[in-house]
């Protein structure tokens, strides 16, 4: 009988790629259907504490939005956000995009530390590896606007045009 492959040797690259592409899909939807400049201005005007509270109170909705297909998302958003304006709806999408960026980062970390995060290694090495994993999670994306997602498909990410800046 052949030797069984170590499940720790498998990576989750396909999931990481899916999360990235899904984040780009949501960013494209946000750009096409919402006033991206206004959403970005409102998002960036929020303090980190306000962003934390917003995400915390809407985590279930954000998770559900991530779990919906591209075709299901607009109707779901209309249903759960019927009592808020389009800017707040756009901010929900921003949090879902950031959520997928975090998923991508977490999968990358999981793959880099997969031998520490699974049984089978020496105790000390596993503990040291899990500590290093934890330290890396502390530097993950928290609330920065997801410019890299918009850049990936050639968008300006909601930066105002030079003409808009001159008018202010």
C-alpha positions as CSV (number, residue, x, y, z in Angstrom):
1,X,0.0,0.0,0.0
2,X,1.3,3.5,-0.8
3,X,2.2,6.0,1.7
4,X,-0.5,8.5,2.6
5,X,0.4,12.1,1.8
6,X,0.8,14.5,4.6
7,X,-2.3,16.8,4.5
8,X,-0.2,19.6,5.8
9,X,1.7,19.7,2.5
10,X,-1.4,20.9,0.7
11,X,-1.8,24.6,0.2
12,X,-4.9,26.7,-0.2
13,X,-3.8,28.8,-3.1
14,X,-7.0,28.3,-5.1
15,X,-9.0,29.7,-2.2
16,X,-6.6,32.6,-1.9
17,X,-7.0,33.3,-5.6
18,X,-10.8,33.1,-5.3
19,X,-10.9,35.5,-2.4
20,X,-8.8,38.0,-4.4
21,X,-10.9,37.7,-7.5
22,X,-14.1,38.0,-5.5
23,X,-12.7,41.2,-3.8
24,X,-12.1,42.6,-7.3
25,X,-15.6,41.7,-8.4
26,X,-17.1,43.5,-5.4
27,X,-14.9,46.5,-6.0
28,X,-16.0,46.6,-9.7
29,X,-19.6,46.4,-8.5
30,X,-19.0,49.3,-6.1
31,X,-17.4,51.4,-8.8
32,X,-20.1,50.7,-11.3
33,X,-23.2,51.0,-9.1
34,X,-22.3,53.6,-6.4
35,X,-20.7,57.0,-6.1
36,X,-17.2,55.6,-5.4
37,X,-15.7,59.0,-4.6
38,X,-18.5,59.7,-2.1
39,X,-18.2,56.3,-0.5
40,X,-14.5,56.6,-0.1
41,X,-14.7,60.1,1.4
42,X,-17.3,58.8,3.9
43,X,-15.3,55.7,4.7
44,X,-12.1,57.6,5.2
45,X,-13.9,60.2,7.4
46,X,-14.7,57.5,9.9
47,X,-12.3,57.0,12.8
48,X,-10.8,53.5,13.3
49,X,-13.1,53.2,16.3
50,X,-16.2,54.0,14.2
51,X,-15.0,51.5,11.6
52,X,-14.5,48.8,14.2
53,X,-18.0,49.4,15.6
54,X,-19.6,49.5,12.1
55,X,-17.9,46.2,11.2
56,X,-18.7,44.6,14.5
57,X,-22.4,45.5,14.3
58,X,-22.6,44.5,10.7
59,X,-20.3,41.4,10.7
60,X,-23.2,39.0,10.0
61,X,-24.4,41.0,7.0
62,X,-20.8,41.3,5.7
63,X,-20.2,37.5,6.1
64,X,-23.5,36.8,4.3
65,X,-22.5,39.2,1.5
66,X,-19.2,37.4,1.1
67,X,-21.1,34.1,1.0
68,X,-23.5,35.2,-1.7
69,X,-22.9,34.9,-5.5
70,X,-22.3,38.0,-7.6
71,X,-25.8,37.7,-8.9
72,X,-27.4,37.4,-5.4
73,X,-25.5,40.3,-3.8
74,X,-27.5,43.3,-5.1
75,X,-30.8,41.9,-4.0
76,X,-29.4,40.9,-0.6
77,X,-27.9,44.3,-0.1
78,X,-31.2,46.0,-1.0
79,X,-33.0,43.7,1.5
80,X,-30.7,44.1,4.5
81,X,-29.9,47.8,3.8
82,X,-33.3,49.1,2.8
83,X,-33.4,51.6,5.7
84,X,-30.0,53.2,4.9
85,X,-28.6,55.4,2.1
86,X,-26.5,54.3,-0.8
87,X,-23.3,55.6,0.9
88,X,-23.8,53.3,3.9
89,X,-24.6,50.5,1.4
90,X,-21.3,51.2,-0.3
91,X,-19.5,51.2,3.0
92,X,-20.9,47.7,3.6
93,X,-19.4,46.6,0.3
94,X,-16.1,48.2,1.2
95,X,-16.1,46.1,4.4
96,X,-16.9,42.9,2.4
97,X,-14.0,43.8,0.0
98,X,-11.7,44.3,3.0
99,X,-13.0,41.0,4.4
100,X,-11.9,39.1,1.3
101,X,-8.5,40.9,1.4
102,X,-8.2,39.6,5.0
103,X,-9.2,36.1,3.9
104,X,-6.6,36.2,1.2
105,X,-3.9,37.3,3.7
106,X,-5.1,34.8,6.3
107,X,-4.9,31.9,3.8
108,X,-1.4,33.0,2.8
109,X,-0.4,33.0,6.5
110,X,-2.0,29.7,7.0
111,X,-0.1,28.2,4.1
112,X,3.2,29.7,5.4
113,X,2.6,28.4,8.9
114,X,0.6,25.2,8.0
115,X,3.1,22.9,9.7
116,X,2.8,24.8,13.0
117,X,-1.0,24.9,12.8
118,X,-1.5,21.2,12.3
119,X,-0.6,18.3,14.6
120,X,2.5,16.3,13.9
121,X,5.4,18.6,14.7
122,X,7.6,18.9,17.8
123,X,6.0,20.8,20.7
124,X,8.5,23.6,20.9
125,X,8.7,24.2,17.2
126,X,4.9,24.2,17.0
127,X,4.6,26.7,19.8
128,X,7.3,29.0,18.3
129,X,5.6,28.7,14.9
130,X,2.1,29.6,16.3
131,X,3.6,32.6,18.1
132,X,5.2,33.8,14.8
133,X,1.8,33.2,13.1
134,X,0.1,35.3,15.8
135,X,2.6,38.1,15.4
136,X,2.0,38.1,11.6
137,X,-1.8,38.3,12.1
138,X,-1.3,41.5,14.1
139,X,0.0,43.3,11.0
140,X,-2.8,42.1,8.7
141,X,-5.1,44.6,6.9
142,X,-7.4,46.2,9.3
143,X,-9.2,49.2,7.9
144,X,-7.1,50.7,5.1
145,X,-9.0,51.5,1.9
146,X,-8.4,48.5,-0.4
147,X,-6.4,50.4,-3.1
148,X,-4.6,47.3,-4.2
149,X,-7.9,45.6,-5.2
150,X,-9.0,48.6,-7.3
151,X,-5.5,48.9,-8.8
152,X,-5.6,45.3,-9.8
153,X,-8.3,46.1,-12.4
154,X,-7.1,49.5,-13.4
155,X,-9.4,51.6,-11.2
156,X,-8.5,54.8,-9.4
157,X,-10.2,53.5,-6.3
158,X,-12.4,56.5,-5.8
159,X,-9.6,59.1,-5.7
160,X,-11.2,62.4,-6.7
161,X,-10.1,63.7,-10.1
162,X,-7.7,66.7,-10.1
163,X,-10.7,68.9,-11.2
164,X,-12.6,67.8,-8.1
165,X,-9.7,68.7,-5.9
166,X,-9.3,72.1,-7.5
167,X,-13.0,72.9,-6.8
168,X,-12.7,72.3,-3.1
